[in-house]
């Protein structure tokens, strides 16, 4: 099993996230020995659409790509729509992608990647309703459980979390 000792992983999200798309990858990072950090424009804590509440570790306005080895972008329609409008979260995402660090994105989480102009020429998947948005932003969108394109790991829905977690840990470990 791949190990993530010494790796700091940013989870960028805000209120309205899909609970399992935060908690399941978070647990996978911890189980592999990595250190997850919740980065958000929200202060104090964030609340998922199904009620999970979690403390924010770092405000998006003070987060630096230099502090993280990888990035996870959970979905949830409300979260994804709000987070892509936050300039600090988009700047952090763009900087992490630009530094060539691995990124794992699931469901609607890919919307922030379109704002960061980070999908052009990439093969990926997402929740099906994002297909046109991602294609218009230059992605090669496919309908598969999990897609790995270099350091970009993408999945469609919470049903894909076992494959998503396996591939994100492998990508983050390399």
C-alpha positions in Angstrom: 0.0 0.0 0.0 1.3 3.5 -0.9 2.3 5.7 2.1 1.9 9.4 2.5 4.2 10.1 5.5 5.4 13.7 5.5 2.8 14.7 2.9 0.5 17.7 3.6 -2.8 17.5 1.7 -5.1 20.5 1.2 -8.8 19.8 1.1 -10.4 23.0 -0.4 -14.1 23.4 0.2 -16.9 25.4 1.9 -20.4 24.9 3.2 -22.6 22.5 1.3 -20.0 19.9 0.4 -21.0 16.3 -0.1 -20.1 14.8 3.3 -18.7 11.5 2.2 -16.5 13.2 -0.5 -14.7 15.0 2.4 -14.7 12.3 5.1 -13.8 9.3 3.0 -10.8 10.7 1.2 -9.7 12.5 4.5 -9.7 9.1 6.2 -7.8 7.5 3.3 -5.1 10.2 3.6 -4.8 9.7 7.3 -4.7 5.9 7.0 -1.9 6.2 4.5 0.1 8.4 7.0 -0.6 11.8 5.4 -1.7 15.0 7.1 -4.9 16.6 5.7 -5.7 20.3 6.1 -9.1 21.8 5.6 -8.7 25.1 3.6 -11.8 27.2 3.2 -13.0 30.8 2.8 -15.4 30.0 5.6 -14.3 30.8 9.1 -14.5 28.4 12.1 -16.1 25.4 10.6 -17.9 24.1 7.5 -21.0 22.1 7.3 -21.8 19.5 4.7 -25.2 19.1 3.0 -25.9 16.1 5.2 -24.8 17.7 8.5 -21.1 16.7 8.9 -19.3 19.7 10.5 -15.5 20.1 10.4 -13.1 22.7 11.7 -11.3 24.9 9.1 -7.5 24.6 9.5 -6.4 27.3 7.2 -8.3 30.3 5.7 -8.1 30.3 1.9 -6.8 33.8 2.1 -3.6 32.7 3.9 -3.1 29.3 2.3 0.0 28.9 0.2 0.6 26.2 -2.5 4.2 25.8 -1.0 2.7 24.3 2.1 0.9 21.4 0.4 2.0 18.3 -1.5 -1.4 17.6 -3.0 -4.9 18.8 -3.3 -8.4 17.2 -2.9 -11.5 18.9 -4.3 -14.7 17.4 -2.9 -18.0 18.0 -4.6 -21.5 18.9 -3.5 -23.3 21.3 -5.8 -23.6 24.1 -3.2 -20.0 23.8 -2.2 -18.7 23.6 -5.7 -20.7 26.6 -6.9 -19.5 28.8 -4.0 -15.9 27.7 -3.9 -15.3 28.5 -7.6 -16.3 32.1 -6.9 -13.7 32.5 -4.1 -10.7 34.2 -5.6 -8.3 32.9 -2.9 -9.5 29.3 -3.3 -9.2 29.5 -7.1 -5.7 31.1 -6.8 -4.5 28.3 -4.5 -5.9 25.7 -6.8 -4.2 27.3 -9.8 -0.9 27.5 -7.9 -1.0 23.8 -6.9 -1.9 22.7 -10.4 0.7 25.0 -11.9 3.4 23.6 -9.5 2.7 20.1 -11.0 1.4 18.8 -7.7 -1.2 16.0 -7.8 -4.9 16.8 -7.6 -7.9 14.6 -6.8 -11.4 15.8 -7.7 -14.8 14.2 -7.4 -18.3 15.0 -8.5 -19.0 18.7 -8.9 -15.6 19.6 -7.4 -14.3 20.0 -10.9 -16.0 23.4 -11.3 -13.1 25.1 -9.5 -10.7 23.6 -12.0 -12.5 25.3 -14.9 -12.2 28.6 -13.1 -8.5 27.9 -12.6 -8.1 27.0 -16.3 -6.7 23.7 -15.2 -8.5 21.1 -17.3 -7.4 22.0 -20.9 -6.0 18.9 -22.6 -6.7 16.7 -19.5 -8.7 13.4 -19.6 -11.1 13.3 -16.7 -14.5 12.5 -15.4 -17.0 14.2 -13.1 -20.7 14.2 -12.2 -22.4 13.9 -15.6 -23.9 17.4 -15.5 -20.4 18.9 -15.6 -19.6 17.2 -18.9 -20.4 20.2 -21.1 -18.6 22.7 -18.8 -15.5 20.5 -18.7 -15.5 19.9 -22.5 -16.0 23.6 -23.1 -13.0 24.3 -20.8 -10.9 21.9 -22.9 -11.1 18.6 -21.1 -11.5 15.2 -22.7 -14.5 14.1 -20.5 -15.3 10.4 -20.1 -17.8 8.5 -18.1 -15.7 6.2 -16.0 -15.5 5.3 -12.3 -12.0 6.9 -11.9 -9.7 8.5 -14.4 -6.0 9.1 -13.8 -4.3 11.5 -16.2 -0.8 12.2 -14.9 -1.3 13.7 -11.5 -5.0 14.4 -12.0 -7.4 11.8 -10.4 -11.1 12.3 -11.0 -14.3 10.4 -10.1 -18.0 10.9 -10.6 -20.0 10.3 -7.4 -19.8 8.9 -3.8 -20.3 5.4 -5.3 -16.8 5.8 -6.8 -15.1 6.6 -3.5 -13.3 3.3 -3.0 -11.6 3.6 -6.5 -11.1 7.3 -6.0 -9.4 6.9 -2.6 -7.1 4.1 -3.9 -6.0 6.2 -6.9 -5.5 9.4 -5.0 -3.3 7.8 -2.4 -1.2 6.2 -5.2 -0.9 9.5 -7.0 -0.1 11.5 -3.9 2.6 8.9 -2.9 4.5 9.2 -6.1 
